[in-house]
Amino acid sequence: MDVGSINLSSQCQITCSNPNATSPEILIQSNNNLQTTIALLSRRLRSPPWSYTYLPNEQHCTLILQFPHSIILKSIQIIPFTQLSINHYIIMNQLNTNLTQYPSSIIGETSSDGYYLRPCGYLLNTQGQQIINLSLTKPFDIVKQLRIHFYKPTDHDTIGLQQISIQGSYTYDQQMFIEQTSHPYQT
């Protein structure tokens, strides 16, 4: 994480390209309470906080993140759902992980005005990555809207995600600053 960067994902509105899917709001909720975080880490999740089941002819699903103001985007981090398979047989002192609900690949698109989109990185193969860092083509990007395309896994019809973290900082429009600080005089 860069100096001066904060997690801005809790400031945005998130929607899925499929209106019939469950709301992905759980992916961007900020959890700043350290005690709650430690308690959650000690217990194992049995199902993903958010999952999406692909239709038979569907190749990808898109999550759209809309920010209320323009931000300076520095990094995108996605944590897919990892299911641990703990049984009596542990091979070479390692836990078995089930990666079937991982998306096969991810690509992101950004828009500085909310209308015209451009790729913010390259198509990233995500098989087996427990934390997905979506690399950006530019080190800093001014963003109002972000779209993340999750491609269907090769051997499964469902993806499961735990969290989306958008690291960056606020950028303030000079006109908005003038409007907020000026007060009209009443006559």
C-alpha positions as a Python dict, from the first residue, in 0.01 Angstrom:
ca = {
    (1, 'M'): (0, 0, 0),
    (2, 'D'): (130, 345, -93),
    (3, 'V'): (184, 625, 157),
    (4, 'G'): (-133, 835, 180),
    (5, 'S'): (-351, 562, 32),
    (6, 'I'): (-670, 461, 205),
    (7, 'N'): (-933, 198, 132),
    (8, 'L'): (-1198, 386, -66),
    (9, 'S'): (-1417, 88, -149),
    (10, 'S'): (-1660, 162, 135),
    (11, 'Q'): (-1730, 503, -21),
    (12, 'C'): (-1862, 365, -349),
    (13, 'Q'): (-2182, 206, -469),
    (14, 'I'): (-2140, -143, -613),
    (15, 'T'): (-2374, -327, -850),
    (16, 'C'): (-2361, -644, -1054),
    (17, 'S'): (-2421, -662, -1429),
    (18, 'N'): (-2687, -926, -1368),
    (19, 'P'): (-2981, -765, -1183),
    (20, 'N'): (-3093, -1107, -1054),
    (21, 'A'): (-2767, -1164, -863),
    (22, 'T'): (-2742, -1103, -490),
    (23, 'S'): (-2619, -761, -386),
    (24, 'P'): (-2237, -742, -373),
    (25, 'E'): (-2242, -473, -98),
    (26, 'I'): (-2081, -717, 148),
    (27, 'L'): (-1759, -709, -59),
    (28, 'I'): (-1689, -340, 7),
    (29, 'Q'): (-1802, -297, 365),
    (30, 'S'): (-1524, -151, 575),
    (31, 'N'): (-1424, -338, 889),
    (32, 'N'): (-1204, -116, 1104),
    (33, 'N'): (-1262, -292, 1436),
    (34, 'L'): (-950, -498, 1511),
    (35, 'Q'): (-1125, -716, 1772),
    (36, 'T'): (-1394, -818, 1522),
    (37, 'T'): (-1131, -888, 1257),
    (38, 'I'): (-935, -1118, 1489),
    (39, 'A'): (-1253, -1303, 1589),
    (40, 'L'): (-1349, -1352, 1225),
    (41, 'L'): (-1004, -1482, 1132),
    (42, 'S'): (-1020, -1750, 1400),
    (43, 'R'): (-1334, -1911, 1260),
    (44, 'R'): (-1353, -2069, 919),
    (45, 'L'): (-1607, -1953, 663),
    (46, 'R'): (-1808, -2236, 511),
    (47, 'S'): (-1958, -2033, 229),
    (48, 'P'): (-1841, -1720, 49),
    (49, 'P'): (-1979, -1382, 159),
    (50, 'W'): (-2076, -1319, -204),
    (51, 'S'): (-2112, -1571, -482),
    (52, 'Y'): (-2229, -1559, -841),
    (53, 'T'): (-2359, -1849, -1048),
    (54, 'Y'): (-2299, -1813, -1420),
    (55, 'L'): (-2573, -1883, -1671),
    (56, 'P'): (-2492, -2163, -1922),
    (57, 'N'): (-2401, -1924, -2207),
    (58, 'E'): (-2243, -1654, -1988),
    (59, 'Q'): (-1864, -1610, -1997),
    (60, 'H'): (-1813, -1329, -1745),
    (61, 'C'): (-1990, -1122, -1483),
    (62, 'T'): (-1915, -758, -1417),
    (63, 'L'): (-1908, -567, -1090),
    (64, 'I'): (-1952, -191, -1133),
    (65, 'L'): (-1814, 39, -863),
    (66, 'Q'): (-1940, 399, -883),
    (67, 'F'): (-1766, 660, -667),
    (68, 'P'): (-1950, 975, -551),
    (69, 'H'): (-1647, 1191, -642),
    (70, 'S'): (-1338, 1136, -854),
    (71, 'I'): (-1057, 948, -681),
    (72, 'I'): (-692, 881, -755),
    (73, 'L'): (-677, 503, -801),
    (74, 'K'): (-353, 339, -689),
    (75, 'S'): (-434, -31, -653),
    (76, 'I'): (-714, -287, -670),
    (77, 'Q'): (-705, -592, -443),
    (78, 'I'): (-956, -877, -463),
    (79, 'I'): (-974, -1161, -213),
    (80, 'P'): (-1152, -1467, -354),
    (81, 'F'): (-1314, -1724, -129),
    (82, 'T'): (-1077, -2006, -33),
    (83, 'Q'): (-1229, -2314, 118),
    (84, 'L'): (-997, -2524, 330),
    (85, 'S'): (-1035, -2899, 312),
    (86, 'I'): (-919, -3027, 647),
    (87, 'N'): (-941, -3401, 694),
    (88, 'H'): (-751, -3682, 857),
    (89, 'Y'): (-506, -3707, 571),
    (90, 'I'): (-273, -3411, 547),
    (91, 'I'): (-21, -3445, 268),
    (92, 'M'): (329, -3325, 361),
    (93, 'N'): (198, -3107, 648),
    (94, 'Q'): (-2, -2884, 413),
    (95, 'L'): (-371, -2810, 411),
    (96, 'N'): (-568, -2885, 98),
    (97, 'T'): (-743, -2581, -51),
    (98, 'N'): (-1039, -2587, -283),
    (99, 'L'): (-987, -2331, -561),
    (100, 'T'): (-1288, -2423, -773),
    (101, 'Q'): (-1474, -2099, -697),
    (102, 'Y'): (-1191, -1876, -820),
    (103, 'P'): (-1254, -1675, -1139),
    (104, 'S'): (-1034, -1796, -1424),
    (105, 'S'): (-921, -1442, -1509),
    (106, 'I'): (-999, -1078, -1428),
    (107, 'I'): (-971, -749, -1613),
    (108, 'G'): (-1062, -398, -1501),
    (109, 'E'): (-1182, -87, -1681),
    (110, 'T'): (-1185, 269, -1549),
    (111, 'S'): (-1372, 583, -1640),
    (112, 'S'): (-1288, 935, -1529),
    (113, 'D'): (-1631, 1071, -1625),
    (114, 'G'): (-1856, 767, -1581),
    (115, 'Y'): (-1922, 724, -1954),
    (116, 'Y'): (-1607, 635, -2151),
    (117, 'L'): (-1426, 325, -2028),
    (118, 'R'): (-1067, 221, -2092),
    (119, 'P'): (-876, -85, -1971),
    (120, 'C'): (-678, -17, -1655),
    (121, 'G'): (-464, -327, -1681),
    (122, 'Y'): (-409, -650, -1865),
    (123, 'L'): (-614, -968, -1853),
    (124, 'L'): (-487, -1143, -1540),
    (125, 'N'): (-496, -1521, -1495),
    (126, 'T'): (-605, -1566, -1135),
    (127, 'Q'): (-600, -1944, -1090),
    (128, 'G'): (-451, -2025, -750),
    (129, 'Q'): (-391, -1668, -629),
    (130, 'Q'): (-523, -1623, -277),
    (131, 'I'): (-496, -1243, -303),
    (132, 'I'): (-544, -1093, -648),
    (133, 'N'): (-363, -764, -709),
    (134, 'L'): (-497, -620, -1032),
    (135, 'S'): (-200, -433, -1179),
    (136, 'L'): (-265, -93, -1333),
    (137, 'T'): (-115, 31, -1660),
    (138, 'K'): (-65, 377, -1507),
    (139, 'P'): (70, 421, -1153),
    (140, 'F'): (-205, 676, -1073),
    (141, 'D'): (-540, 705, -1244),
    (142, 'I'): (-825, 951, -1185),
    (143, 'V'): (-1140, 740, -1161),
    (144, 'K'): (-1512, 800, -1116),
    (145, 'Q'): (-1625, 450, -1216),
    (146, 'L'): (-1453, 112, -1208),
    (147, 'R'): (-1570, -207, -1376),
    (148, 'I'): (-1419, -545, -1293),
    (149, 'H'): (-1493, -838, -1524),
    (150, 'F'): (-1474, -1183, -1361),
    (151, 'Y'): (-1443, -1466, -1614),
    (152, 'K'): (-1609, -1801, -1554),
    (153, 'P'): (-1392, -2071, -1392),
    (154, 'T'): (-1288, -2352, -1623),
    (155, 'D'): (-1433, -2633, -1410),
    (156, 'H'): (-1715, -2469, -1213),
    (157, 'D'): (-2021, -2248, -1267),
    (158, 'T'): (-1985, -2037, -952),
    (159, 'I'): (-1735, -1784, -820),
    (160, 'G'): (-1704, -1682, -456),
    (161, 'L'): (-1548, -1359, -330),
    (162, 'Q'): (-1464, -1231, 17),
    (163, 'Q'): (-1355, -869, -29),
    (164, 'I'): (-1270, -595, -277),
    (165, 'S'): (-1028, -325, -164),
    (166, 'I'): (-973, -8, -368),
    (167, 'Q'): (-662, 181, -251),
    (168, 'G'): (-626, 544, -345),
    (169, 'S'): (-687, 899, -232),
    (170, 'Y'): (-943, 1169, -284),
    (171, 'T'): (-912, 1426, -558),
    (172, 'Y'): (-1110, 1744, -521),
    (173, 'D'): (-1245, 1949, -803),
    (174, 'Q'): (-1160, 2319, -767),
    (175, 'Q'): (-1513, 2423, -867),
    (176, 'M'): (-1665, 2196, -601),
    (177, 'F'): (-1430, 2346, -340),
    (178, 'I'): (-1538, 2700, -440),
    (179, 'E'): (-1906, 2605, -419),
    (180, 'Q'): (-1863, 2451, -75),
    (181, 'T'): (-1674, 2748, 71),
    (182, 'S'): (-1866, 3038, -83),
    (183, 'H'): (-2188, 3161, 72),
    (184, 'P'): (-2426, 3389, -118),
    (185, 'Y'): (-2515, 3713, 54),
    (186, 'Q'): (-2879, 3780, 123),
    (187, 'T'): (-3010, 4127, 45),
}
